Amino acid sequence: MEEEVDTSYGMVRTEVMRGRCGAHLSHMFDDGSNPTCPRYCINALSLLLAKKKGATTNG
């Protein structure tokens, strides 16, 4: 994982990118639940979701 300052859209935030290819994963903000917990706004398309064992799907 790599981080870089992003100043687009008039904001200052930290962009989080995949270290291997530089793909955008999320932005990190310093307003998490306490001073040591950052808040990540994760791009849902960057997540790999696994089906829970025994779970069923509708459809």
OpenMM code with the backbone's topology and positions (N, CA, C; nanometers):
from openmm import Vec3, app, unit

residues = "MET GLU GLU GLU VAL ASP THR SER TYR GLY MET VAL ARG THR GLU VAL MET ARG GLY ARG CYS GLY ALA HIS LEU SER HIS MET PHE ASP ASP GLY SER ASN PRO THR CYS PRO ARG TYR CYS ILE ASN ALA LEU SER LEU LEU LEU ALA LYS LYS LYS GLY ALA THR THR ASN GLY".split()
positions = [
    Vec3(0.0846, -0.1163, 0.0000),
    Vec3(0.0000, 0.0000, 0.0000),
    Vec3(0.0897, 0.1233, 0.0000),
    Vec3(0.0531, 0.2196, -0.0814),
    Vec3(0.1260, 0.3463, -0.0886),
    Vec3(0.0294, 0.4602, -0.0593),
    Vec3(0.0813, 0.5699, -0.0084),
    Vec3(0.0011, 0.6878, 0.0202),
    Vec3(0.0614, 0.8091, -0.0500),
    Vec3(-0.0264, 0.9017, -0.0887),
    Vec3(0.0177, 1.0230, -0.1584),
    Vec3(-0.0806, 1.1345, -0.1270),
    Vec3(-0.0327, 1.2566, -0.1122),
    Vec3(-0.1202, 1.3710, -0.0882),
    Vec3(-0.2005, 1.4001, -0.2150),
    Vec3(-0.3308, 1.4160, -0.1981),
    Vec3(-0.4222, 1.4443, -0.3088),
    Vec3(-0.4889, 1.5787, -0.2805),
    Vec3(-0.4683, 1.6764, -0.3689),
    Vec3(-0.5272, 1.8096, -0.3503),
    Vec3(-0.6353, 1.8404, -0.4534),
    Vec3(-0.6910, 1.7381, -0.5141),
    Vec3(-0.7956, 1.7599, -0.6142),
    Vec3(-0.9252, 1.8085, -0.5484),
    Vec3(-1.0086, 1.8742, -0.6254),
    Vec3(-1.1394, 1.9242, -0.5825),
    Vec3(-1.1309, 2.0204, -0.4639),
    Vec3(-1.0188, 2.0913, -0.4480),
    Vec3(-1.0048, 2.1895, -0.3427),
    Vec3(-0.9890, 2.1324, -0.2028),
    Vec3(-0.9589, 2.0031, -0.1916),
    Vec3(-0.9418, 1.9390, -0.0614),
    Vec3(-0.7993, 1.8885, -0.0470),
    Vec3(-0.7563, 1.8725, 0.0755),
    Vec3(-0.6275, 1.8089, 0.1034),
    Vec3(-0.6588, 1.6793, 0.1757),
    Vec3(-0.6231, 1.5681, 0.1154),
    Vec3(-0.6495, 1.4368, 0.1726),
    Vec3(-0.5401, 1.3404, 0.1306),
    Vec3(-0.5380, 1.2256, 0.1896),
    Vec3(-0.4373, 1.1259, 0.1580),
    Vec3(-0.4996, 1.0184, 0.0704),
    Vec3(-0.4450, 0.9992, -0.0475),
    Vec3(-0.4915, 0.8926, -0.1365),
    Vec3(-0.4137, 0.7660, -0.1031),
    Vec3(-0.4849, 0.6542, -0.0959),
    Vec3(-0.4234, 0.5251, -0.0691),
    Vec3(-0.4301, 0.4441, -0.1980),
    Vec3(-0.3137, 0.3935, -0.2405),
    Vec3(-0.3045, 0.3204, -0.3670),
    Vec3(-0.2414, 0.1843, -0.3445),
    Vec3(-0.2715, 0.0929, -0.4330),
    Vec3(-0.2095, -0.0387, -0.4282),
    Vec3(-0.0619, -0.0246, -0.4641),
    Vec3(0.0240, -0.0831, -0.3827),
    Vec3(0.1677, -0.0705, -0.4030),
    Vec3(0.2170, -0.1361, -0.5302),
    Vec3(0.1543, -0.2452, -0.5702),
    Vec3(0.2009, -0.3211, -0.6861),
    Vec3(0.1760, -0.2490, -0.8188),
    Vec3(0.0580, -0.1874, -0.8325),
    Vec3(0.0254, -0.1274, -0.9621),
    Vec3(-0.0174, 0.0193, -0.9538),
    Vec3(-0.0308, 0.0745, -0.8332),
    Vec3(-0.0690, 0.2143, -0.8189),
    Vec3(-0.2176, 0.2412, -0.8333),
    Vec3(-0.3005, 0.1364, -0.8338),
    Vec3(-0.4453, 0.1540, -0.8481),
    Vec3(-0.5032, 0.2244, -0.7250),
    Vec3(-0.5989, 0.3131, -0.7481),
    Vec3(-0.6653, 0.3858, -0.6392),
    Vec3(-0.7490, 0.2896, -0.5559),
    Vec3(-0.7280, 0.2914, -0.4239),
    Vec3(-0.8066, 0.2077, -0.3338),
    Vec3(-0.9022, 0.2907, -0.2483),
    Vec3(-0.8539, 0.4036, -0.1972),
    Vec3(-0.9369, 0.4819, -0.1065),
    Vec3(-0.8720, 0.6166, -0.0775),
    Vec3(-0.9401, 0.6926, 0.0064),
    Vec3(-0.8820, 0.8124, 0.0650),
    Vec3(-0.8828, 0.7921, 0.2160),
    Vec3(-0.7835, 0.8464, 0.2841),
    Vec3(-0.7718, 0.8356, 0.4280),
    Vec3(-0.7905, 0.9739, 0.4884),
    Vec3(-0.8678, 0.9818, 0.5964),
    Vec3(-0.8950, 1.1070, 0.6649),
    Vec3(-0.8536, 1.0932, 0.8111),
    Vec3(-0.8154, 1.2031, 0.8733),
    Vec3(-0.7689, 1.2022, 1.0116),
    Vec3(-0.8802, 1.2255, 1.1130),
    Vec3(-1.0044, 1.1992, 1.0779),
    Vec3(-1.1155, 1.2244, 1.1696),
    Vec3(-1.1817, 1.0956, 1.2159),
    Vec3(-1.1013, 0.9919, 1.2380),
    Vec3(-1.1535, 0.8628, 1.2840),
    Vec3(-1.2016, 0.8700, 1.4273),
    Vec3(-1.2316, 0.7532, 1.4857),
    Vec3(-1.2919, 0.7475, 1.6187),
    Vec3(-1.2026, 0.8000, 1.7307),
    Vec3(-1.0731, 0.7949, 1.7125),
    Vec3(-0.9819, 0.8579, 1.8082),
    Vec3(-0.8571, 0.9017, 1.7319),
    Vec3(-0.7681, 0.9765, 1.7948),
    Vec3(-0.6537, 1.0334, 1.7213),
    Vec3(-0.5631, 0.9318, 1.6513),
    Vec3(-0.5641, 0.8067, 1.6952),
    Vec3(-0.4762, 0.7080, 1.6324),
    Vec3(-0.5475, 0.6203, 1.5301),
    Vec3(-0.6754, 0.6451, 1.5081),
    Vec3(-0.7522, 0.5633, 1.4130),
    Vec3(-0.7959, 0.6465, 1.2929),
    Vec3(-0.7282, 0.6329, 1.1803),
    Vec3(-0.7723, 0.7063, 1.0613),
    Vec3(-0.9018, 0.6465, 1.0068),
    Vec3(-0.9725, 0.7239, 0.9275),
    Vec3(-1.0950, 0.6774, 0.8620),
    Vec3(-1.0630, 0.6586, 0.7152),
    Vec3(-1.0952, 0.5424, 0.6604),
    Vec3(-1.0732, 0.5135, 0.5194),
    Vec3(-1.2064, 0.5132, 0.4465),
    Vec3(-1.2114, 0.5800, 0.3342),
    Vec3(-1.3279, 0.5803, 0.2464),
    Vec3(-1.2928, 0.4859, 0.1315),
    Vec3(-1.3209, 0.3576, 0.1494),
    Vec3(-1.2762, 0.2531, 0.0574),
    Vec3(-1.3619, 0.2499, -0.0690),
    Vec3(-1.2976, 0.2419, -0.1830),
    Vec3(-1.3652, 0.2245, -0.3104),
    Vec3(-1.4165, 0.0803, -0.3151),
    Vec3(-1.5474, 0.0619, -0.3194),
    Vec3(-1.6075, -0.0716, -0.3140),
    Vec3(-1.5566, -0.1628, -0.4250),
    Vec3(-1.5200, -0.1067, -0.5386),
    Vec3(-1.4710, -0.1904, -0.6482),
    Vec3(-1.3330, -0.2485, -0.6195),
    Vec3(-1.2636, -0.1950, -0.5183),
    Vec3(-1.1307, -0.2456, -0.4853),
    Vec3(-1.1363, -0.3610, -0.3864),
    Vec3(-1.2555, -0.3936, -0.3362),
    Vec3(-1.2698, -0.4999, -0.2379),
    Vec3(-1.2930, -0.6344, -0.3046),
    Vec3(-1.2365, -0.7375, -0.2479),
    Vec3(-1.2630, -0.8743, -0.2903),
    Vec3(-1.3465, -0.9362, -0.1799),
    Vec3(-1.4725, -0.9623, -0.2078),
    Vec3(-1.5629, -1.0158, -0.1077),
    Vec3(-1.5727, -1.1668, -0.1229),
    Vec3(-1.5631, -1.2367, -0.0123),
    Vec3(-1.5732, -1.3825, -0.0131),
    Vec3(-1.7084, -1.4229, 0.0439),
    Vec3(-1.7686, -1.5239, -0.0135),
    Vec3(-1.8945, -1.5749, 0.0345),
    Vec3(-1.8720, -1.6495, 0.1649),
    Vec3(-1.9543, -1.6196, 0.2645),
    Vec3(-1.9436, -1.6845, 0.3933),
    Vec3(-1.9879, -1.8307, 0.3797),
    Vec3(-1.9132, -1.9220, 0.4390),
    Vec3(-1.9455, -2.0634, 0.4303),
    Vec3(-2.0866, -2.0877, 0.4852),
    Vec3(-2.1673, -2.1562, 0.4068),
    Vec3(-2.3039, -2.1860, 0.4481),
    Vec3(-2.4032, -2.0788, 0.4121),
    Vec3(-2.3595, -1.9667, 0.3592),
    Vec3(-2.4507, -1.8583, 0.3223),
    Vec3(-2.5252, -1.8930, 0.1951),
    Vec3(-2.6453, -1.8411, 0.1829),
    Vec3(-2.7248, -1.8625, 0.0629),
    Vec3(-2.7488, -1.7288, -0.0046),
    Vec3(-2.7751, -1.7315, -0.1326),
    Vec3(-2.8061, -1.6092, -0.2056),
    Vec3(-2.9468, -1.6198, -0.2629),
    Vec3(-3.0107, -1.5064, -0.2767),
    Vec3(-3.1434, -1.5029, -0.3402),
    Vec3(-3.1241, -1.4735, -0.4868),
    Vec3(-3.1968, -1.5449, -0.5697),
    Vec3(-3.1877, -1.5132, -0.7104),
    Vec3(-3.1773, -1.6306, -0.7909),
] * unit.nanometer
topology = app.Topology()
chain = topology.addChain("A")
for resn in residues:
    res = topology.addResidue(resn, chain)
    for name in ("N", "CA", "C"):
        topology.addAtom(name, app.Element.getBySymbol(name[0]), res)
